Amino acid sequence: MTTGETSTQAATEQKAADSNTNRRQPYPQGFLDVISSGWAERAEPLPAAREQAAHAARRRAAVSAAFPGQRLVIPAGSFKQRSNDTDYPFRAHSAFAHLTGWAVDAVPDSVLVFDPRDDSADGHDVTLFLRDRATRETPEFYRDASIGEFWVGPRPSLAQVAADLDVPTARLEEFTAGEDDRVLDDDPELTRFVSELRLVKDAYEIEQMKLAVAVTAAGFDDIVRELPRAVAHPRGERVVEGVFHQRARSDGNWEGYDTIAASGAHACYLHWTRNDGAVRPGDLILIDAGAEVDSLYTADVTRTLPVSGTFTDIQRRIYETVREAADAAFAAARPGVRFRAVHEAAMGVIAARTAEWGLLPVTAEEALDADRGGQQRRYMVHGTSHHLGIDVHDCAQARREMYYDGALEPGMVFTIEPGLYFQIDDLTVPEEYRGIGVRIEDDILMTEDGPVNLSADIPRTADEVEAWIARLRS
């Protein structure tokens, strides 16, 4: 396209756009005449394939083998509106990222397509369709705030993406949907398969999980150091949330989910993310937070801290019971054991202790009855474990027989997170228990030799937590 053609096209598009927005001002003709010329040549070397490209290729091969002769479409997703013309930060669909190796730098609206080969050959030809660069030779360069390089910076070319991911690329405009396409999220079988494909992590994924845990551990250290500042602020929970966010953004990509910074009675609300309460001496603060690294893999860790630095006797009793339940769940986790056995082990401890404290209307044995029991779950309504990876609740579309009723295998990564929550108005518990919520959550890697606690370096026992706070505050 020549400079004159660019100027004419831009002027036409500008006239149409100016009729429906108050933010975009018209460009003078002189600007349109000069904007696309006078730029230095820019080198565009082809990168070597990224580390995860080989892993992604093996995943695509597994998908191809499972759906012979069928055209598969895996969209990356689009920007989602936050308000008016403001979008949330883009994050590619987890299955798309898993099958391409494209993560934090993925381009919105891209589509990964598996085209079945002719009858004479097996498998699929895989192509990644993406929006081409809005370079300085195109009107989008300065006009389009979502893709123009003047607005968002340069993106890699199709050739660079192809080399980086080791997958053929094509312009998004060349993608044509077919009537018989099997499209992710619209096709339950395809959605289930790519979810189950993530149940067992490969070596690259495990290293990314370890990295995410390390960033998360640093974030928890930051929180402990800043607890006095949180106490001094009327919305101290927001201070805690902000401290962790700074670490997640500086050393990773983002948080893997909304941070829970729940002080006092707020800790009894399982998904308290308003984080607008005070942090008061004498209370506990429950912090459930996980850093997502640039590969999009996330940690998921919970620690419950005494704001003053030491537990009261009642707080310690509840805290150590939760830790006992976590330790029992960890001991139950072995290769070949059913995933649900981890939860059952934790429930055994919760039932025994709540019965011992006189909180249950039945015995612990009766509470554990599969059909008529469950009374102890008034104080812990959630499950003990979930798979973890590129999603905080990874593999969520897997079949029950592969997930909750499935056997633990080496390479699986999952949480262990029992808790006890005594609501502020719960008349079934003594007054001194009310308003106390405790959860301890760790990230567990199953190996051939048994479970490994990836987050074990973040203090867990009551004594360790008190020593941790004293050390970082000194």
MOKA-V959419 format. One record per residue. RES is the residue in three letters. SS is DSSP state (@ for helix, = for strand, . for the rest). NEAR is the number of other ideal C-beta (glycine too) atoms within 8 Angstrom. D_CENTER is the distance of its C-alpha to the mean C-alpha in whole Angstrom. Layout:
{{RES:SS:NEAR:D_CENTER} {RES:SS:NEAR:D_CENTER}}
//
This chain:
{{MET:.:6:43} {THR:.:5:45} {THR:@:8:45} {GLY:@:6:47} {GLU:@:8:45} {THR:@:14:42} {SER:@:12:44} {THR:@:8:45} {GLN:@:10:42} {ALA:@:13:40} {ALA:@:10:43} {THR:@:8:43} {GLU:@:10:39} {GLN:@:12:39} {LYS:@:8:42} {ALA:@:7:40} {ALA:@:10:37} {ASP:@:9:39} {SER:.:5:40} {ASN:.:4:37} {THR:.:6:35} {ASN:.:3:37} {ARG:.:5:34} {ARG:.:7:35} {GLN:.:4:39} {PRO:.:6:41} {TYR:.:10:42} {PRO:.:6:45} {GLN:@:8:47} {GLY:@:6:47} {PHE:@:8:44} {LEU:@:13:43} {ASP:@:8:46} {VAL:@:8:44} {ILE:.:11:41} {SER:.:10:40} {SER:.:6:43} {GLY:.:3:43} {TRP:.:6:40} {ALA:.:3:40} {GLU:.:4:39} {ARG:.:6:36} {ALA:.:4:35} {GLU:.:8:32} {PRO:.:4:32} {LEU:.:6:30} {PRO:.:8:28} {ALA:.:4:27} {ALA:.:9:25} {ARG:.:9:21} {GLU:.:6:21} {GLN:.:10:18} {ALA:@:13:21} {ALA:@:9:23} {HIS:@:13:20} {ALA:@:14:19} {ALA:@:10:22} {ARG:@:9:23} {ARG:@:11:20} {ARG:@:12:22} {ALA:@:9:25} {ALA:@:9:24} {VAL:@:14:23} {SER:@:12:26} {ALA:@:8:28} {ALA:@:7:27} {PHE:.:12:28} {PRO:.:9:31} {GLY:.:4:33} {GLN:.:9:30} {ARG:.:11:29} {LEU:=:13:25} {VAL:=:13:23} {ILE:=:14:19} {PRO:=:12:18} {ALA:.:15:16} {GLY:.:10:16} {SER:.:6:17} {PHE:.:8:17} {LYS:.:6:17} {GLN:=:8:19} {ARG:=:6:19} {SER:=:4:23} {ASN:.:4:26} {ASP:.:4:25} {THR:=:6:22} {ASP:=:9:19} {TYR:.:7:15} {PRO:.:5:14} {PHE:.:10:13} {ARG:.:6:10} {ALA:.:14:11} {HIS:.:11:11} {SER:@:11:9} {ALA:@:11:12} {PHE:@:17:14} {ALA:@:15:12} {HIS:@:12:13} {LEU:@:12:16} {THR:@:12:17} {GLY:.:10:16} {TRP:.:13:15} {ALA:.:12:12} {VAL:.:7:12} {ASP:.:6:16} {ALA:.:13:16} {VAL:.:10:18} {PRO:.:12:18} {ASP:.:11:20} {SER:.:16:20} {VAL:=:13:21} {LEU:=:16:21} {VAL:=:13:24} {PHE:=:16:26} {ASP:=:9:30} {PRO:=:9:32} {ARG:.:9:35} {ASP:.:4:38} {ASP:.:3:40} {SER:.:4:41} {ALA:.:6:38} {ASP:.:4:35} {GLY:.:10:31} {HIS:=:9:30} {ASP:=:8:30} {VAL:=:12:27} {THR:=:11:26} {LEU:=:17:24} {PHE:=:13:25} {LEU:=:13:24} {ARG:.:10:25} {ASP:.:8:28} {ARG:.:8:28} {ALA:=:12:30} {THR:.:7:32} {ARG:.:8:35} {GLU:.:7:37} {THR:.:10:36} {PRO:.:10:36} {GLU:@:9:32} {PHE:@:15:32} {TYR:@:9:33} {ARG:@:10:33} {ASP:.:10:29} {ALA:.:6:27} {SER:.:9:24} {ILE:.:9:25} {GLY:=:13:28} {GLU:@:12:28} {PHE:@:5:30} {TRP:@:10:27} {VAL:@:8:24} {GLY:.:5:26} {PRO:.:6:26} {ARG:.:10:24} {PRO:.:9:25} {SER:.:9:28} {LEU:@:10:28} {ALA:@:9:29} {GLN:@:11:27} {VAL:@:14:24} {ALA:@:12:26} {ALA:@:11:27} {ASP:@:11:24} {LEU:@:14:22} {ASP:.:9:25} {VAL:.:14:25} {PRO:=:8:28} {THR:=:11:27} {ALA:=:10:29} {ARG:=:9:29} {LEU:@:12:27} {GLU:@:4:30} {GLU:@:7:32} {PHE:.:9:29} {THR:.:4:31} {ALA:.:5:30} {GLY:.:6:32} {GLU:.:3:33} {ASP:.:6:32} {ASP:.:9:28} {ARG:=:11:26} {VAL:=:9:23} {LEU:.:14:19} {ASP:.:6:18} {ASP:.:4:22} {ASP:.:9:23} {PRO:@:6:22} {GLU:@:7:23} {LEU:@:12:21} {THR:@:12:18} {ARG:@:11:18} {PHE:@:11:20} {VAL:@:14:17} {SER:@:12:14} {GLU:@:12:17} {LEU:.:10:17} {ARG:.:14:14} {LEU:.:12:15} {VAL:.:8:17} {LYS:.:10:15} {ASP:.:9:18} {ALA:@:6:19} {TYR:@:9:17} {GLU:@:13:13} {ILE:@:12:15} {GLU:@:8:16} {GLN:@:11:12} {MET:@:17:11} {LYS:@:9:14} {LEU:@:10:14} {ALA:@:17:10} {VAL:@:13:12} {ALA:@:8:15} {VAL:@:15:14} {THR:@:16:13} {ALA:@:12:16} {ALA:@:10:18} {GLY:@:14:16} {PHE:@:14:17} {ASP:@:9:21} {ASP:@:12:21} {ILE:@:13:20} {VAL:@:12:23} {ARG:@:8:25} {GLU:@:11:25} {LEU:@:15:25} {PRO:@:7:29} {ARG:@:9:28} {ALA:@:14:26} {VAL:@:11:29} {ALA:@:6:31} {HIS:.:11:29} {PRO:.:4:29} {ARG:.:10:26} {GLY:@:15:25} {GLU:@:18:21} {ARG:@:11:20} {VAL:@:13:22} {VAL:@:19:19} {GLU:@:11:16} {GLY:@:8:18} {VAL:@:13:18} {PHE:@:18:15} {HIS:@:10:14} {GLN:@:9:17} {ARG:@:14:16} {ALA:@:17:12} {ARG:@:9:13} {SER:@:6:17} {ASP:@:8:15} {GLY:.:13:12} {ASN:.:10:10} {TRP:=:9:9} {GLU:=:13:7} {GLY:.:11:3} {TYR:.:8:6} {ASP:.:5:9} {THR:.:14:11} {ILE:=:13:14} {ALA:=:14:17} {ALA:=:17:20} {SER:=:17:23} {GLY:@:12:26} {ALA:@:9:26} {HIS:@:12:23} {ALA:@:17:22} {CYS:@:12:23} {TYR:.:8:21} {LEU:.:6:18} {HIS:.:5:15} {TRP:.:11:17} {THR:.:7:15} {ARG:.:6:19} {ASN:.:14:19} {ASP:.:6:23} {GLY:.:12:25} {ALA:.:10:27} {VAL:.:15:26} {ARG:.:9:30} {PRO:.:6:32} {GLY:.:6:32} {ASP:.:10:29} {LEU:=:16:26} {ILE:=:17:22} {LEU:=:15:19} {ILE:=:16:16} {ASP:=:12:13} {ALA:=:15:10} {GLY:.:14:8} {ALA:=:17:8} {GLU:=:13:6} {VAL:.:13:9} {ASP:.:7:11} {SER:.:9:10} {LEU:.:14:7} {TYR:.:12:6} {THR:=:17:5} {ALA:.:15:8} {ASP:.:14:8} {VAL:=:16:12} {THR:=:14:15} {ARG:=:13:18} {THR:=:14:21} {LEU:=:12:24} {PRO:=:13:27} {VAL:.:14:28} {SER:.:6:31} {GLY:.:8:30} {THR:.:6:32} {PHE:.:11:31} {THR:.:8:34} {ASP:@:6:36} {ILE:@:9:34} {GLN:@:12:31} {ARG:@:10:31} {ARG:@:8:32} {ILE:@:13:29} {TYR:@:15:27} {GLU:@:10:29} {THR:@:12:29} {VAL:@:15:25} {ARG:@:12:25} {GLU:@:10:28} {ALA:@:15:25} {ALA:@:15:23} {ASP:@:8:25} {ALA:@:12:27} {ALA:@:16:23} {PHE:@:12:23} {ALA:@:7:27} {ALA:@:11:26} {ALA:.:14:24} {ARG:.:8:25} {PRO:.:10:25} {GLY:.:5:27} {VAL:.:11:26} {ARG:=:8:25} {PHE:.:13:21} {ARG:@:8:23} {ALA:@:10:25} {VAL:@:16:22} {HIS:@:11:22} {GLU:@:9:26} {ALA:@:13:27} {ALA:@:15:25} {MET:@:14:27} {GLY:@:11:30} {VAL:@:13:30} {ILE:@:16:29} {ALA:@:15:31} {ALA:@:9:34} {ARG:@:10:33} {THR:@:14:33} {ALA:@:14:36} {GLU:@:7:38} {TRP:.:6:37} {GLY:.:5:39} {LEU:.:8:36} {LEU:.:12:36} {PRO:.:3:39} {VAL:.:8:39} {THR:.:7:39} {ALA:@:13:36} {GLU:@:6:37} {GLU:@:10:38} {ALA:@:15:34} {LEU:.:11:33} {ASP:.:8:35} {ALA:.:4:33} {ASP:.:4:34} {ARG:.:4:36} {GLY:.:12:34} {GLY:.:5:31} {GLN:@:11:32} {GLN:@:16:30} {ARG:@:9:27} {ARG:@:6:28} {TYR:@:11:27} {MET:.:11:23} {VAL:.:6:23} {HIS:.:7:19} {GLY:.:5:18} {THR:.:12:18} {SER:.:11:16} {HIS:.:8:13} {HIS:=:13:11} {LEU:.:14:8} {GLY:.:13:7} {ILE:.:12:6} {ASP:.:9:4} {VAL:.:9:4} {HIS:.:7:8} {ASP:.:13:8} {CYS:.:12:12} {ALA:.:7:12} {GLN:.:8:15} {ALA:.:13:17} {ARG:.:7:21} {ARG:.:7:21} {GLU:.:6:24} {MET:.:9:21} {TYR:.:12:19} {TYR:.:6:20} {ASP:.:9:24} {GLY:.:11:23} {ALA:=:8:24} {LEU:.:13:22} {GLU:.:9:22} {PRO:.:8:22} {GLY:.:10:18} {MET:.:12:16} {VAL:=:16:14} {PHE:=:13:13} {THR:=:11:13} {ILE:=:15:17} {GLU:.:14:17} {PRO:.:15:20} {GLY:=:12:21} {LEU:=:14:25} {TYR:=:14:25} {PHE:=:13:28} {GLN:.:9:28} {ILE:.:7:31} {ASP:.:5:33} {ASP:.:9:33} {LEU:.:4:37} {THR:.:5:36} {VAL:.:10:35} {PRO:.:5:38} {GLU:@:5:37} {GLU:@:5:36} {TYR:@:10:33} {ARG:.:13:32} {GLY:.:9:29} {ILE:=:14:28} {GLY:=:17:24} {VAL:=:15:23} {ARG:=:14:19} {ILE:.:15:19} {GLU:=:12:16} {ASP:=:16:15} {ASP:=:16:13} {ILE:=:14:16} {LEU:=:12:17} {MET:=:15:20} {THR:=:8:23} {GLU:.:4:26} {ASP:.:3:27} {GLY:=:8:25} {PRO:=:10:22} {VAL:=:8:21} {ASN:=:9:19} {LEU:.:13:17} {SER:.:12:17} {ALA:.:7:20} {ASP:.:4:21} {ILE:.:11:20} {PRO:.:8:23} {ARG:.:11:23} {THR:.:8:27} {ALA:@:10:28} {ASP:@:6:31} {GLU:@:9:28} {VAL:@:15:26} {GLU:@:12:29} {ALA:@:9:30} {TRP:@:10:27} {ILE:@:13:28} {ALA:@:9:31} {ARG:@:7:31} {LEU:@:9:28} {ARG:@:10:30} {SER:.:4:34}}
//
